[in-house]
Amino acid sequence: MNFFLKYLLIGLMLINFAFDLHAQFNTGTDKAYKPNWRLVFSDEFDSLGLNPQKWSNRFPWGRWTHGLHYNTDGQNLMFNGTALTIKIDDDSLTEMIDKWDSLGNYIPYLKHFDYTSGMIYSKRNFKYGYFETKVKIPACKGLNAAFWLYGPNSCEIDVFEIQGSTPNNAQMTLHWKDLDSITNSRQSIYHSFSIDSNFSQKEYTFGLKWKYNELVWYIDNNEIVEDFYTRMTRSRHIPNVDMNAIFTCEVGTMDGPLDSTSVFPANYKIDYFRAYSDDTVPPPFITGQMPVSMSFFSSLAIVPNMLMVADFFHNYPAGFKVKVMSGADYILNGNIITPLHNYIDTLYVPVKVNDGIDDSPVFNLMVVVPDANFIMENEHNKNLILFPNPANNYLKIELKSTDEMINGIDVFDTKGVSYIHNWINIQKELEISHLLKGMYFIAITTNKGKRILKFVKQ
């Protein structure tokens, strides 16, 4: 196989690898990116089981609180690699119920159930932020599908509750512990939002913005406009405690008893759950990179998977977006780079990441171009001599061609950090005594072009 075909095949392989990375990135964290918000917790439910580090499948106080159903230990949670589905079924079973009396004494007892359901309860709690999920609810009389936040002092925010008999109507409610002196109630007047179709026919996105002084509900990223009286009532009871995220589907509670139209099993599909914060914290920081290589015959998509990023909350991936900046030795199209020269074996691509609030400092991503290295060593640089190599105090640069002159010198380390720029004496010697031991790249610009060579500092 000749060299051209060999490197062409390498280039095609690297193109496929780059687009695979790009595709993997776009299936998850890119969709999670939300301007002006920092992603702090997410589950795309893309595995084949419940993540025990993130969720419990029961309440802290037991598997049953009220209703005609029992929340099983995972038997009613189904995963297909893209979503979680809570199955509600007419299974019959008898289970031990956790129960406490008014004095706090534990008095468990056996209880018979004609229906089973499932639920998830986040192990992490939250205080303020933006919370979002995409769901498809069951249209089945007697069911009540819900996504809610719950915390101490009976604080409860229902992002939505949708009854099976009215699947076109979403109720959004705030609950609190003590009676309101004006309304004589422990909950705000719930806001009911109706659509022409219903929430069981396709997936809808529900969101909640919770700040210390406001609560705002969203459906498909559209704000639910509330009247002044509702907002005024809620403003006196906005929770200021840590709260957990909960997904449930009850049987025989808010929607009343089942009837002949109730068909089982019924499914409550949850595509994802994401929680964001708008806290002011230090910007993200790029701590390193994955090895990156490409062919001169190809283009490369720069995506966050290539970078190791950290911020105050977590390590990547968590919704970061990459910003690629232009450079002299490649064409930039969005986040895709294409080398301009076949004699450059290493590209240094300046990039930044943005986590929705701040940009990171600039980082020079090093991209090795293997076939350019072959051409450089065998063709373009045959008239250039770099010695001694390894070197200690000085590096000698000699050009065999009398009509070629050196116009500039740049020295970089393997991370793309520049150490020397246009620093060479009349003897064409480069002083490197101040460099630390290790491998470096030297970019030599002449009146005939630019070449990059490697050398080792002893």
C-alpha positions as CSV (number, residue, x, y, z in Angstrom):
1,M,0.0,0.0,0.0
2,N,1.5,3.4,-1.0
3,F,1.9,6.2,1.5
4,F,-0.9,8.3,0.1
5,L,-3.5,5.5,0.5
6,K,-2.2,4.7,3.9
7,Y,-2.6,8.2,5.2
8,L,-5.9,8.7,3.4
9,L,-7.3,5.7,5.2
10,I,-6.0,7.1,8.5
11,G,-7.7,10.4,7.7
12,L,-11.0,8.7,7.0
13,M,-10.8,6.8,10.3
14,L,-10.1,10.0,12.2
15,I,-13.0,11.8,10.5
16,N,-15.3,9.0,11.6
17,F,-13.9,9.2,15.1
18,A,-14.4,12.9,15.3
19,F,-18.0,12.7,14.1
20,D,-18.7,9.9,16.6
21,L,-17.4,12.1,19.4
22,H,-19.6,14.9,18.1
23,A,-22.6,12.7,17.9
24,Q,-22.1,11.3,21.4
25,F,-21.8,14.9,22.7
26,N,-24.9,16.0,21.0
27,T,-27.0,13.2,22.5
28,G,-26.6,14.4,26.0
29,T,-24.9,17.4,27.4
30,D,-25.3,19.8,24.5
31,K,-29.1,19.5,24.9
32,A,-28.7,20.2,28.6
33,Y,-27.0,23.5,28.0
34,K,-29.1,26.4,29.2
35,P,-27.8,30.0,29.0
36,N,-27.4,31.8,32.3
37,W,-27.8,28.6,34.3
38,R,-25.3,26.1,35.6
39,L,-26.2,22.4,35.4
40,V,-25.6,20.9,38.8
41,F,-27.6,17.6,38.6
42,S,-29.0,15.5,35.7
43,D,-30.2,12.1,34.8
44,E,-30.9,11.4,31.1
45,F,-32.2,7.9,32.1
46,D,-30.0,6.5,29.3
47,S,-29.0,3.4,31.3
48,L,-30.8,0.1,31.9
49,G,-31.4,0.7,35.6
50,L,-32.0,3.2,38.3
51,N,-28.8,5.0,39.4
52,P,-28.6,4.3,43.2
53,Q,-26.2,7.2,43.7
54,K,-28.9,9.6,42.4
55,W,-32.3,8.1,43.3
56,S,-34.2,6.0,45.8
57,N,-37.4,4.2,44.7
58,R,-39.2,4.9,47.9
59,F,-40.0,7.8,50.3
60,P,-37.7,8.1,53.3
61,W,-40.7,7.2,55.5
62,G,-41.9,4.2,53.5
63,R,-43.4,2.9,50.2
64,W,-47.0,3.9,50.9
65,T,-48.5,7.1,52.1
66,H,-52.0,7.2,50.7
67,G,-53.9,5.9,47.7
68,L,-54.8,2.5,46.4
69,H,-51.4,1.6,45.2
70,Y,-48.1,0.3,46.6
71,N,-44.7,1.6,45.3
72,T,-42.8,-1.5,44.6
73,D,-39.0,-2.0,45.0
74,G,-38.1,-1.3,41.4
75,Q,-40.5,-3.8,39.7
76,N,-42.6,-0.9,38.3
77,L,-39.6,1.0,36.9
78,M,-38.7,0.2,33.3
79,F,-35.7,1.3,31.3
80,N,-34.9,1.1,27.6
81,G,-31.7,3.1,27.4
82,T,-33.4,6.4,26.5
83,A,-36.1,7.0,29.2
84,L,-37.5,5.8,32.4
85,T,-41.1,4.6,32.4
86,I,-43.2,4.2,35.6
87,K,-45.6,1.3,35.1
88,I,-49.0,1.5,36.9
89,D,-50.7,-1.9,37.0
90,D,-53.6,-3.7,38.6
91,D,-51.4,-6.3,40.4
92,S,-52.7,-7.6,43.7
93,L,-50.3,-7.9,46.7
94,T,-50.1,-7.6,50.4
95,E,-47.2,-5.8,51.9
96,M,-45.9,-4.6,55.3
97,I,-46.5,-0.9,55.8
98,D,-44.2,1.5,57.7
99,K,-46.4,3.5,60.1
100,W,-45.8,5.8,63.0
101,D,-48.4,7.1,65.5
102,S,-48.8,10.7,66.7
103,L,-46.2,10.1,69.4
104,G,-43.6,8.8,66.9
105,N,-44.0,5.1,67.8
106,Y,-43.3,2.7,64.9
107,I,-46.4,0.5,64.4
108,P,-46.0,-1.4,61.0
109,Y,-48.9,-3.6,59.8
110,L,-49.9,-5.6,56.7
111,K,-52.0,-4.0,54.1
112,H,-53.6,-5.4,50.9
113,F,-53.3,-3.5,47.6
114,D,-55.1,-4.0,44.3
115,Y,-52.7,-1.7,42.3
116,T,-48.9,-1.2,42.0
117,S,-46.9,1.8,40.9
118,G,-43.4,3.2,41.2
119,M,-41.7,6.4,42.2
120,I,-38.2,8.0,42.4
121,Y,-36.9,10.3,45.1
122,S,-33.7,12.2,44.6
123,K,-30.9,11.6,47.1
124,R,-29.6,15.1,46.5
125,N,-31.6,18.0,47.7
126,F,-31.8,21.5,46.2
127,K,-32.4,25.1,47.3
128,Y,-33.3,27.5,44.5
129,G,-32.6,27.0,40.8
130,Y,-34.3,25.9,37.6
131,F,-35.8,22.4,37.4
132,E,-36.8,20.7,34.2
133,T,-38.2,17.4,33.0
134,K,-39.7,16.0,29.8
135,V,-42.6,13.6,30.3
136,K,-45.5,11.8,28.7
137,I,-48.3,11.0,31.1
138,P,-51.0,8.3,31.1
139,A,-54.6,9.2,30.3
140,C,-56.3,6.8,32.7
141,K,-59.2,7.6,35.1
142,G,-58.1,7.5,38.7
143,L,-54.4,8.2,38.2
144,N,-52.4,11.3,39.1
145,A,-49.0,11.7,37.5
146,A,-46.8,14.3,39.3
147,F,-43.4,15.9,39.4
148,W,-42.8,17.8,42.7
149,L,-40.3,19.2,45.2
150,Y,-40.6,18.4,48.9
151,G,-38.8,19.6,52.0
152,P,-39.1,20.3,55.7
153,N,-42.1,22.1,57.3
154,S,-44.4,20.5,54.7
155,C,-43.0,22.7,52.0
156,E,-44.1,21.3,48.6
157,I,-43.9,22.7,45.1
158,D,-45.9,20.8,42.5
159,V,-44.3,21.5,39.2
160,F,-47.2,19.7,37.8
161,E,-50.0,17.3,38.7
162,I,-52.1,15.8,35.8
163,Q,-55.1,13.7,36.5
164,G,-55.8,10.8,34.2
165,S,-59.4,11.9,33.5
166,T,-58.4,15.4,32.4
167,P,-55.0,14.8,30.6
168,N,-55.2,18.2,29.0
169,N,-55.0,20.0,32.3
170,A,-51.9,20.6,34.4
171,Q,-52.1,21.8,37.9
172,M,-49.2,23.8,39.5
173,T,-49.5,24.4,43.2
174,L,-47.4,25.7,46.2
175,H,-48.1,24.1,49.6
176,W,-47.0,25.3,53.1
177,K,-47.5,24.3,56.7
178,D,-49.1,27.1,58.6
179,L,-52.5,28.7,57.7
180,D,-52.2,31.9,55.7
181,S,-53.8,34.7,57.7
182,I,-55.5,36.2,54.6
183,T,-56.6,33.2,52.6
184,N,-57.0,30.8,55.6
185,S,-55.3,28.2,53.4
186,R,-52.2,26.0,53.4
187,Q,-51.8,26.2,49.6
188,S,-52.0,28.8,46.9
189,I,-54.8,28.7,44.4
190,Y,-53.4,26.2,42.0
191,H,-52.9,27.4,38.5
192,S,-54.5,25.2,35.9
193,F,-53.1,25.2,32.4
194,S,-55.1,23.5,29.6
195,I,-54.1,22.7,26.0
196,D,-56.1,21.7,23.0
197,S,-54.7,18.2,22.8
198,N,-53.5,16.5,26.0
199,F,-50.3,15.7,27.8
200,S,-50.7,11.9,27.0
201,Q,-50.4,12.3,23.3
202,K,-46.7,13.3,23.2
203,E,-43.9,14.4,25.4
204,Y,-44.0,17.9,27.0
205,T,-41.3,19.8,28.9
206,F,-42.2,21.2,32.3
207,G,-39.9,23.7,34.1
208,L,-39.9,25.6,37.4
209,K,-37.8,28.6,38.3
210,W,-37.4,28.8,42.1
211,K,-35.7,31.8,43.6
212,Y,-35.8,33.3,47.1
213,N,-38.4,35.8,46.0
214,E,-40.3,34.1,43.1
215,L,-41.7,30.9,41.6
216,V,-42.3,30.7,37.9
217,W,-43.7,27.7,36.0
218,Y,-43.0,26.8,32.4
219,I,-44.4,24.4,29.8
220,D,-42.3,23.8,26.7
221,N,-40.2,26.8,27.7
222,N,-43.2,29.1,27.7
223,E,-43.8,31.0,31.0
224,I,-47.2,30.3,32.6
225,V,-48.6,33.8,33.3
226,E,-50.4,34.0,36.7
227,D,-52.8,36.6,38.1
228,F,-51.6,39.1,40.7
229,Y,-53.6,37.6,43.6
230,T,-51.9,34.2,43.1
231,R,-48.5,35.7,42.8
232,M,-49.1,37.8,45.9
233,T,-50.3,34.8,48.0
234,R,-47.3,32.7,46.9
235,S,-44.8,35.4,47.6
236,R,-45.4,35.1,51.4
237,H,-44.7,31.3,51.4
238,I,-41.8,30.7,49.0
239,P,-39.8,27.8,50.5
240,N,-36.3,28.6,51.8
241,V,-35.4,25.1,52.7
242,D,-33.6,22.2,51.0
243,M,-36.0,20.2,48.9
244,N,-35.9,16.8,47.1
245,A,-37.2,16.1,43.5
246,I,-39.9,13.4,43.3
247,F,-41.7,11.7,40.5
248,T,-44.9,9.7,41.4
249,C,-48.1,8.4,39.9
250,E,-50.8,7.8,42.4
251,V,-53.9,5.6,42.1
252,G,-57.3,6.7,43.5
253,T,-56.3,10.0,45.1
254,M,-56.9,13.4,43.4
255,D,-58.7,11.8,40.4
256,G,-61.0,9.8,42.5
257,P,-61.9,6.1,42.0
258,L,-61.2,4.1,38.9
259,D,-64.0,3.2,36.5
260,S,-64.7,0.9,33.5
261,T,-62.5,3.2,31.2
262,S,-59.4,2.7,33.4
263,V,-57.1,0.4,31.4
264,F,-53.9,-1.2,32.8
265,P,-51.0,-1.3,32.6
266,A,-50.6,2.5,32.2
267,N,-47.3,4.2,31.6
268,Y,-45.8,7.4,32.9
269,K,-42.7,8.2,30.7
270,I,-39.8,10.4,32.0
271,D,-37.3,11.3,29.4
272,Y,-34.9,13.3,31.7
273,F,-34.5,15.4,34.8
274,R,-32.1,18.3,35.1
275,A,-31.5,20.8,37.9
276,Y,-29.6,24.1,37.4
277,S,-28.2,26.8,39.7
278,D,-27.5,30.4,39.0
279,D,-25.2,30.8,42.0
280,T,-22.2,33.0,41.4
281,V,-19.1,30.7,41.5
282,P,-15.7,30.8,39.9
283,P,-15.6,30.1,36.1
284,P,-14.8,26.7,34.8
285,F,-11.2,25.7,34.2
286,I,-9.6,23.4,31.6
287,T,-7.3,21.0,33.5
288,G,-6.0,19.0,30.5
289,Q,-7.0,17.3,27.3
290,M,-7.6,13.9,25.8
291,P,-5.0,12.9,23.1
292,V,-6.2,14.3,19.8
293,S,-4.9,13.3,16.4
294,M,-6.1,13.8,12.8
295,S,-5.1,13.5,9.2
296,F,-4.1,16.4,6.9
297,F,-6.7,15.1,4.5
298,S,-9.5,15.5,7.0
299,S,-11.4,17.9,9.2
300,L,-11.8,17.6,13.0
301,A,-14.8,18.7,15.2
302,I,-13.6,20.1,18.5
303,V,-16.0,19.0,21.2
304,P,-15.9,19.1,25.0
305,N,-15.2,15.4,25.2
306,M,-11.6,16.3,24.1
307,L,-11.1,18.5,27.2
308,M,-11.0,17.8,30.9
309,V,-12.9,20.6,32.5
310,A,-13.7,21.3,36.2
311,D,-15.6,24.0,38.0
312,F,-16.9,24.6,41.5
313,F,-19.6,21.9,41.3
314,H,-18.4,19.0,39.2
315,N,-16.2,17.7,36.4
316,Y,-17.3,17.7,32.8
317,P,-19.7,16.5,31.3
318,A,-22.3,18.9,32.7
319,G,-23.5,21.2,29.9
320,F,-20.3,23.0,28.9
321,K,-20.0,24.4,25.4
322,V,-16.7,24.8,23.6
323,K,-15.7,28.0,21.8
324,V,-13.0,27.5,19.2
325,M,-11.0,30.5,18.1
326,S,-9.4,31.0,14.7
327,G,-5.7,30.3,14.0
328,A,-3.1,30.9,11.3
329,D,-2.6,27.2,10.3
330,Y,-6.2,26.0,9.9
331,I,-9.6,26.9,8.6
332,L,-12.3,27.3,11.2
333,N,-15.9,26.5,10.4
334,G,-18.0,26.6,13.6
335,N,-16.1,24.2,15.8
336,I,-14.5,22.2,12.9
337,I,-10.9,22.8,12.0
338,T,-9.2,21.9,8.7
339,P,-5.3,22.1,8.4
340,L,-4.0,24.6,5.8
341,H,-0.5,23.2,5.4
342,N,0.8,19.7,4.9
343,Y,4.2,20.5,6.5
344,I,2.8,21.2,10.0
345,D,2.6,18.2,12.2
346,T,1.1,19.9,15.3
347,L,-1.7,22.4,15.5
348,Y,-2.3,24.5,18.6
349,V,-6.0,25.4,18.6
350,P,-7.1,28.1,21.2
351,V,-10.3,27.1,22.9
352,K,-12.5,28.3,25.7
353,V,-15.5,26.6,27.4
354,N,-18.7,28.3,28.7
355,D,-20.8,26.7,31.4
356,G,-23.8,29.0,30.8
357,I,-22.5,31.8,33.0
358,D,-18.7,32.3,32.5
359,D,-16.0,31.6,29.9
360,S,-12.9,29.7,31.0
361,P,-9.4,31.0,30.4
362,V,-8.0,30.2,26.9
363,F,-6.5,26.8,26.5
364,N,-4.4,25.7,23.6
365,L,-5.6,22.3,22.4
366,M,-2.8,20.3,20.8
367,V,-3.8,18.4,17.7
368,V,-1.2,16.0,16.2
369,V,-1.3,15.5,12.4
370,P,0.6,12.2,11.7
371,D,0.8,12.4,8.0
372,A,2.1,16.0,8.2
373,N,4.8,14.7,10.5
374,F,5.8,12.1,7.8
375,I,5.9,14.8,5.0
376,M,7.9,17.1,7.3
377,E,10.5,14.6,8.2
378,N,11.0,13.3,4.7
379,E,10.3,16.1,2.3
380,H,9.8,19.7,3.3
381,N,12.6,19.9,6.0
382,K,15.4,18.1,4.1
383,N,17.2,21.5,3.8
384,L,16.9,22.3,7.5
385,I,19.2,20.9,10.2
386,L,18.4,21.2,14.0
387,F,21.3,20.1,16.3
388,P,22.3,19.0,18.8
389,N,19.1,17.1,19.7
390,P,18.8,16.5,22.6
391,A,20.2,19.9,23.5
392,N,21.3,21.6,26.7
393,N,22.0,25.3,26.5
394,Y,21.9,26.2,22.8
395,L,20.1,24.8,19.8
396,K,21.7,25.3,16.4
397,I,19.6,25.9,13.3
398,E,21.2,25.5,9.9
399,L,19.6,26.0,6.4
400,K,21.3,24.3,3.5
401,S,19.6,26.5,0.9
402,T,21.4,29.9,0.5
403,D,18.2,31.6,-0.7
404,E,16.2,30.8,2.4
405,M,16.2,33.0,5.5
406,I,14.7,32.6,9.0
407,N,12.1,35.2,9.7
408,G,10.8,33.9,13.1
409,I,11.2,31.3,15.8
410,D,8.5,30.0,18.2
411,V,9.0,27.4,20.9
412,F,6.0,25.6,22.5
413,D,5.7,22.8,25.1
414,T,3.4,19.9,24.6
415,K,0.5,21.8,26.1
416,G,0.9,24.6,23.6
417,V,2.4,27.1,26.1
418,S,4.7,29.5,24.3
419,Y,8.2,30.0,25.8
420,I,10.2,31.7,23.0
421,H,9.2,34.1,20.3
422,N,11.7,35.5,17.7
423,W,14.7,34.9,19.9
424,I,17.8,33.8,17.9
425,N,21.3,35.3,17.6
426,I,23.4,36.0,14.6
427,Q,25.0,32.6,14.8
428,K,21.5,31.1,14.3
429,E,21.7,29.7,17.8
430,L,18.7,29.5,20.1
431,E,19.3,29.8,23.8
432,I,17.3,27.2,25.7
433,S,19.1,27.1,29.0
434,H,16.1,28.5,30.8
435,L,13.7,25.7,29.6
436,L,12.8,22.8,31.9
437,K,13.8,19.3,30.8
438,G,11.3,17.7,28.4
439,M,10.1,17.7,24.8
440,Y,9.4,20.9,22.9
441,F,8.2,22.0,19.5
442,I,10.0,24.6,17.5
443,A,8.1,26.5,14.7
444,I,10.6,28.0,12.2
445,T,9.2,30.5,9.8
446,T,11.2,31.3,6.7
447,N,10.7,33.2,3.4
448,K,9.6,29.8,2.0
449,G,7.1,28.7,4.6
450,K,6.7,27.4,8.1
451,R,8.1,24.1,9.6
452,I,7.7,22.5,12.9
453,L,10.3,20.2,14.5
454,K,10.6,18.4,17.8
455,F,13.6,18.7,20.2
456,V,14.4,17.5,23.7
457,K,15.9,19.8,26.4
458,Q,18.3,17.9,28.6
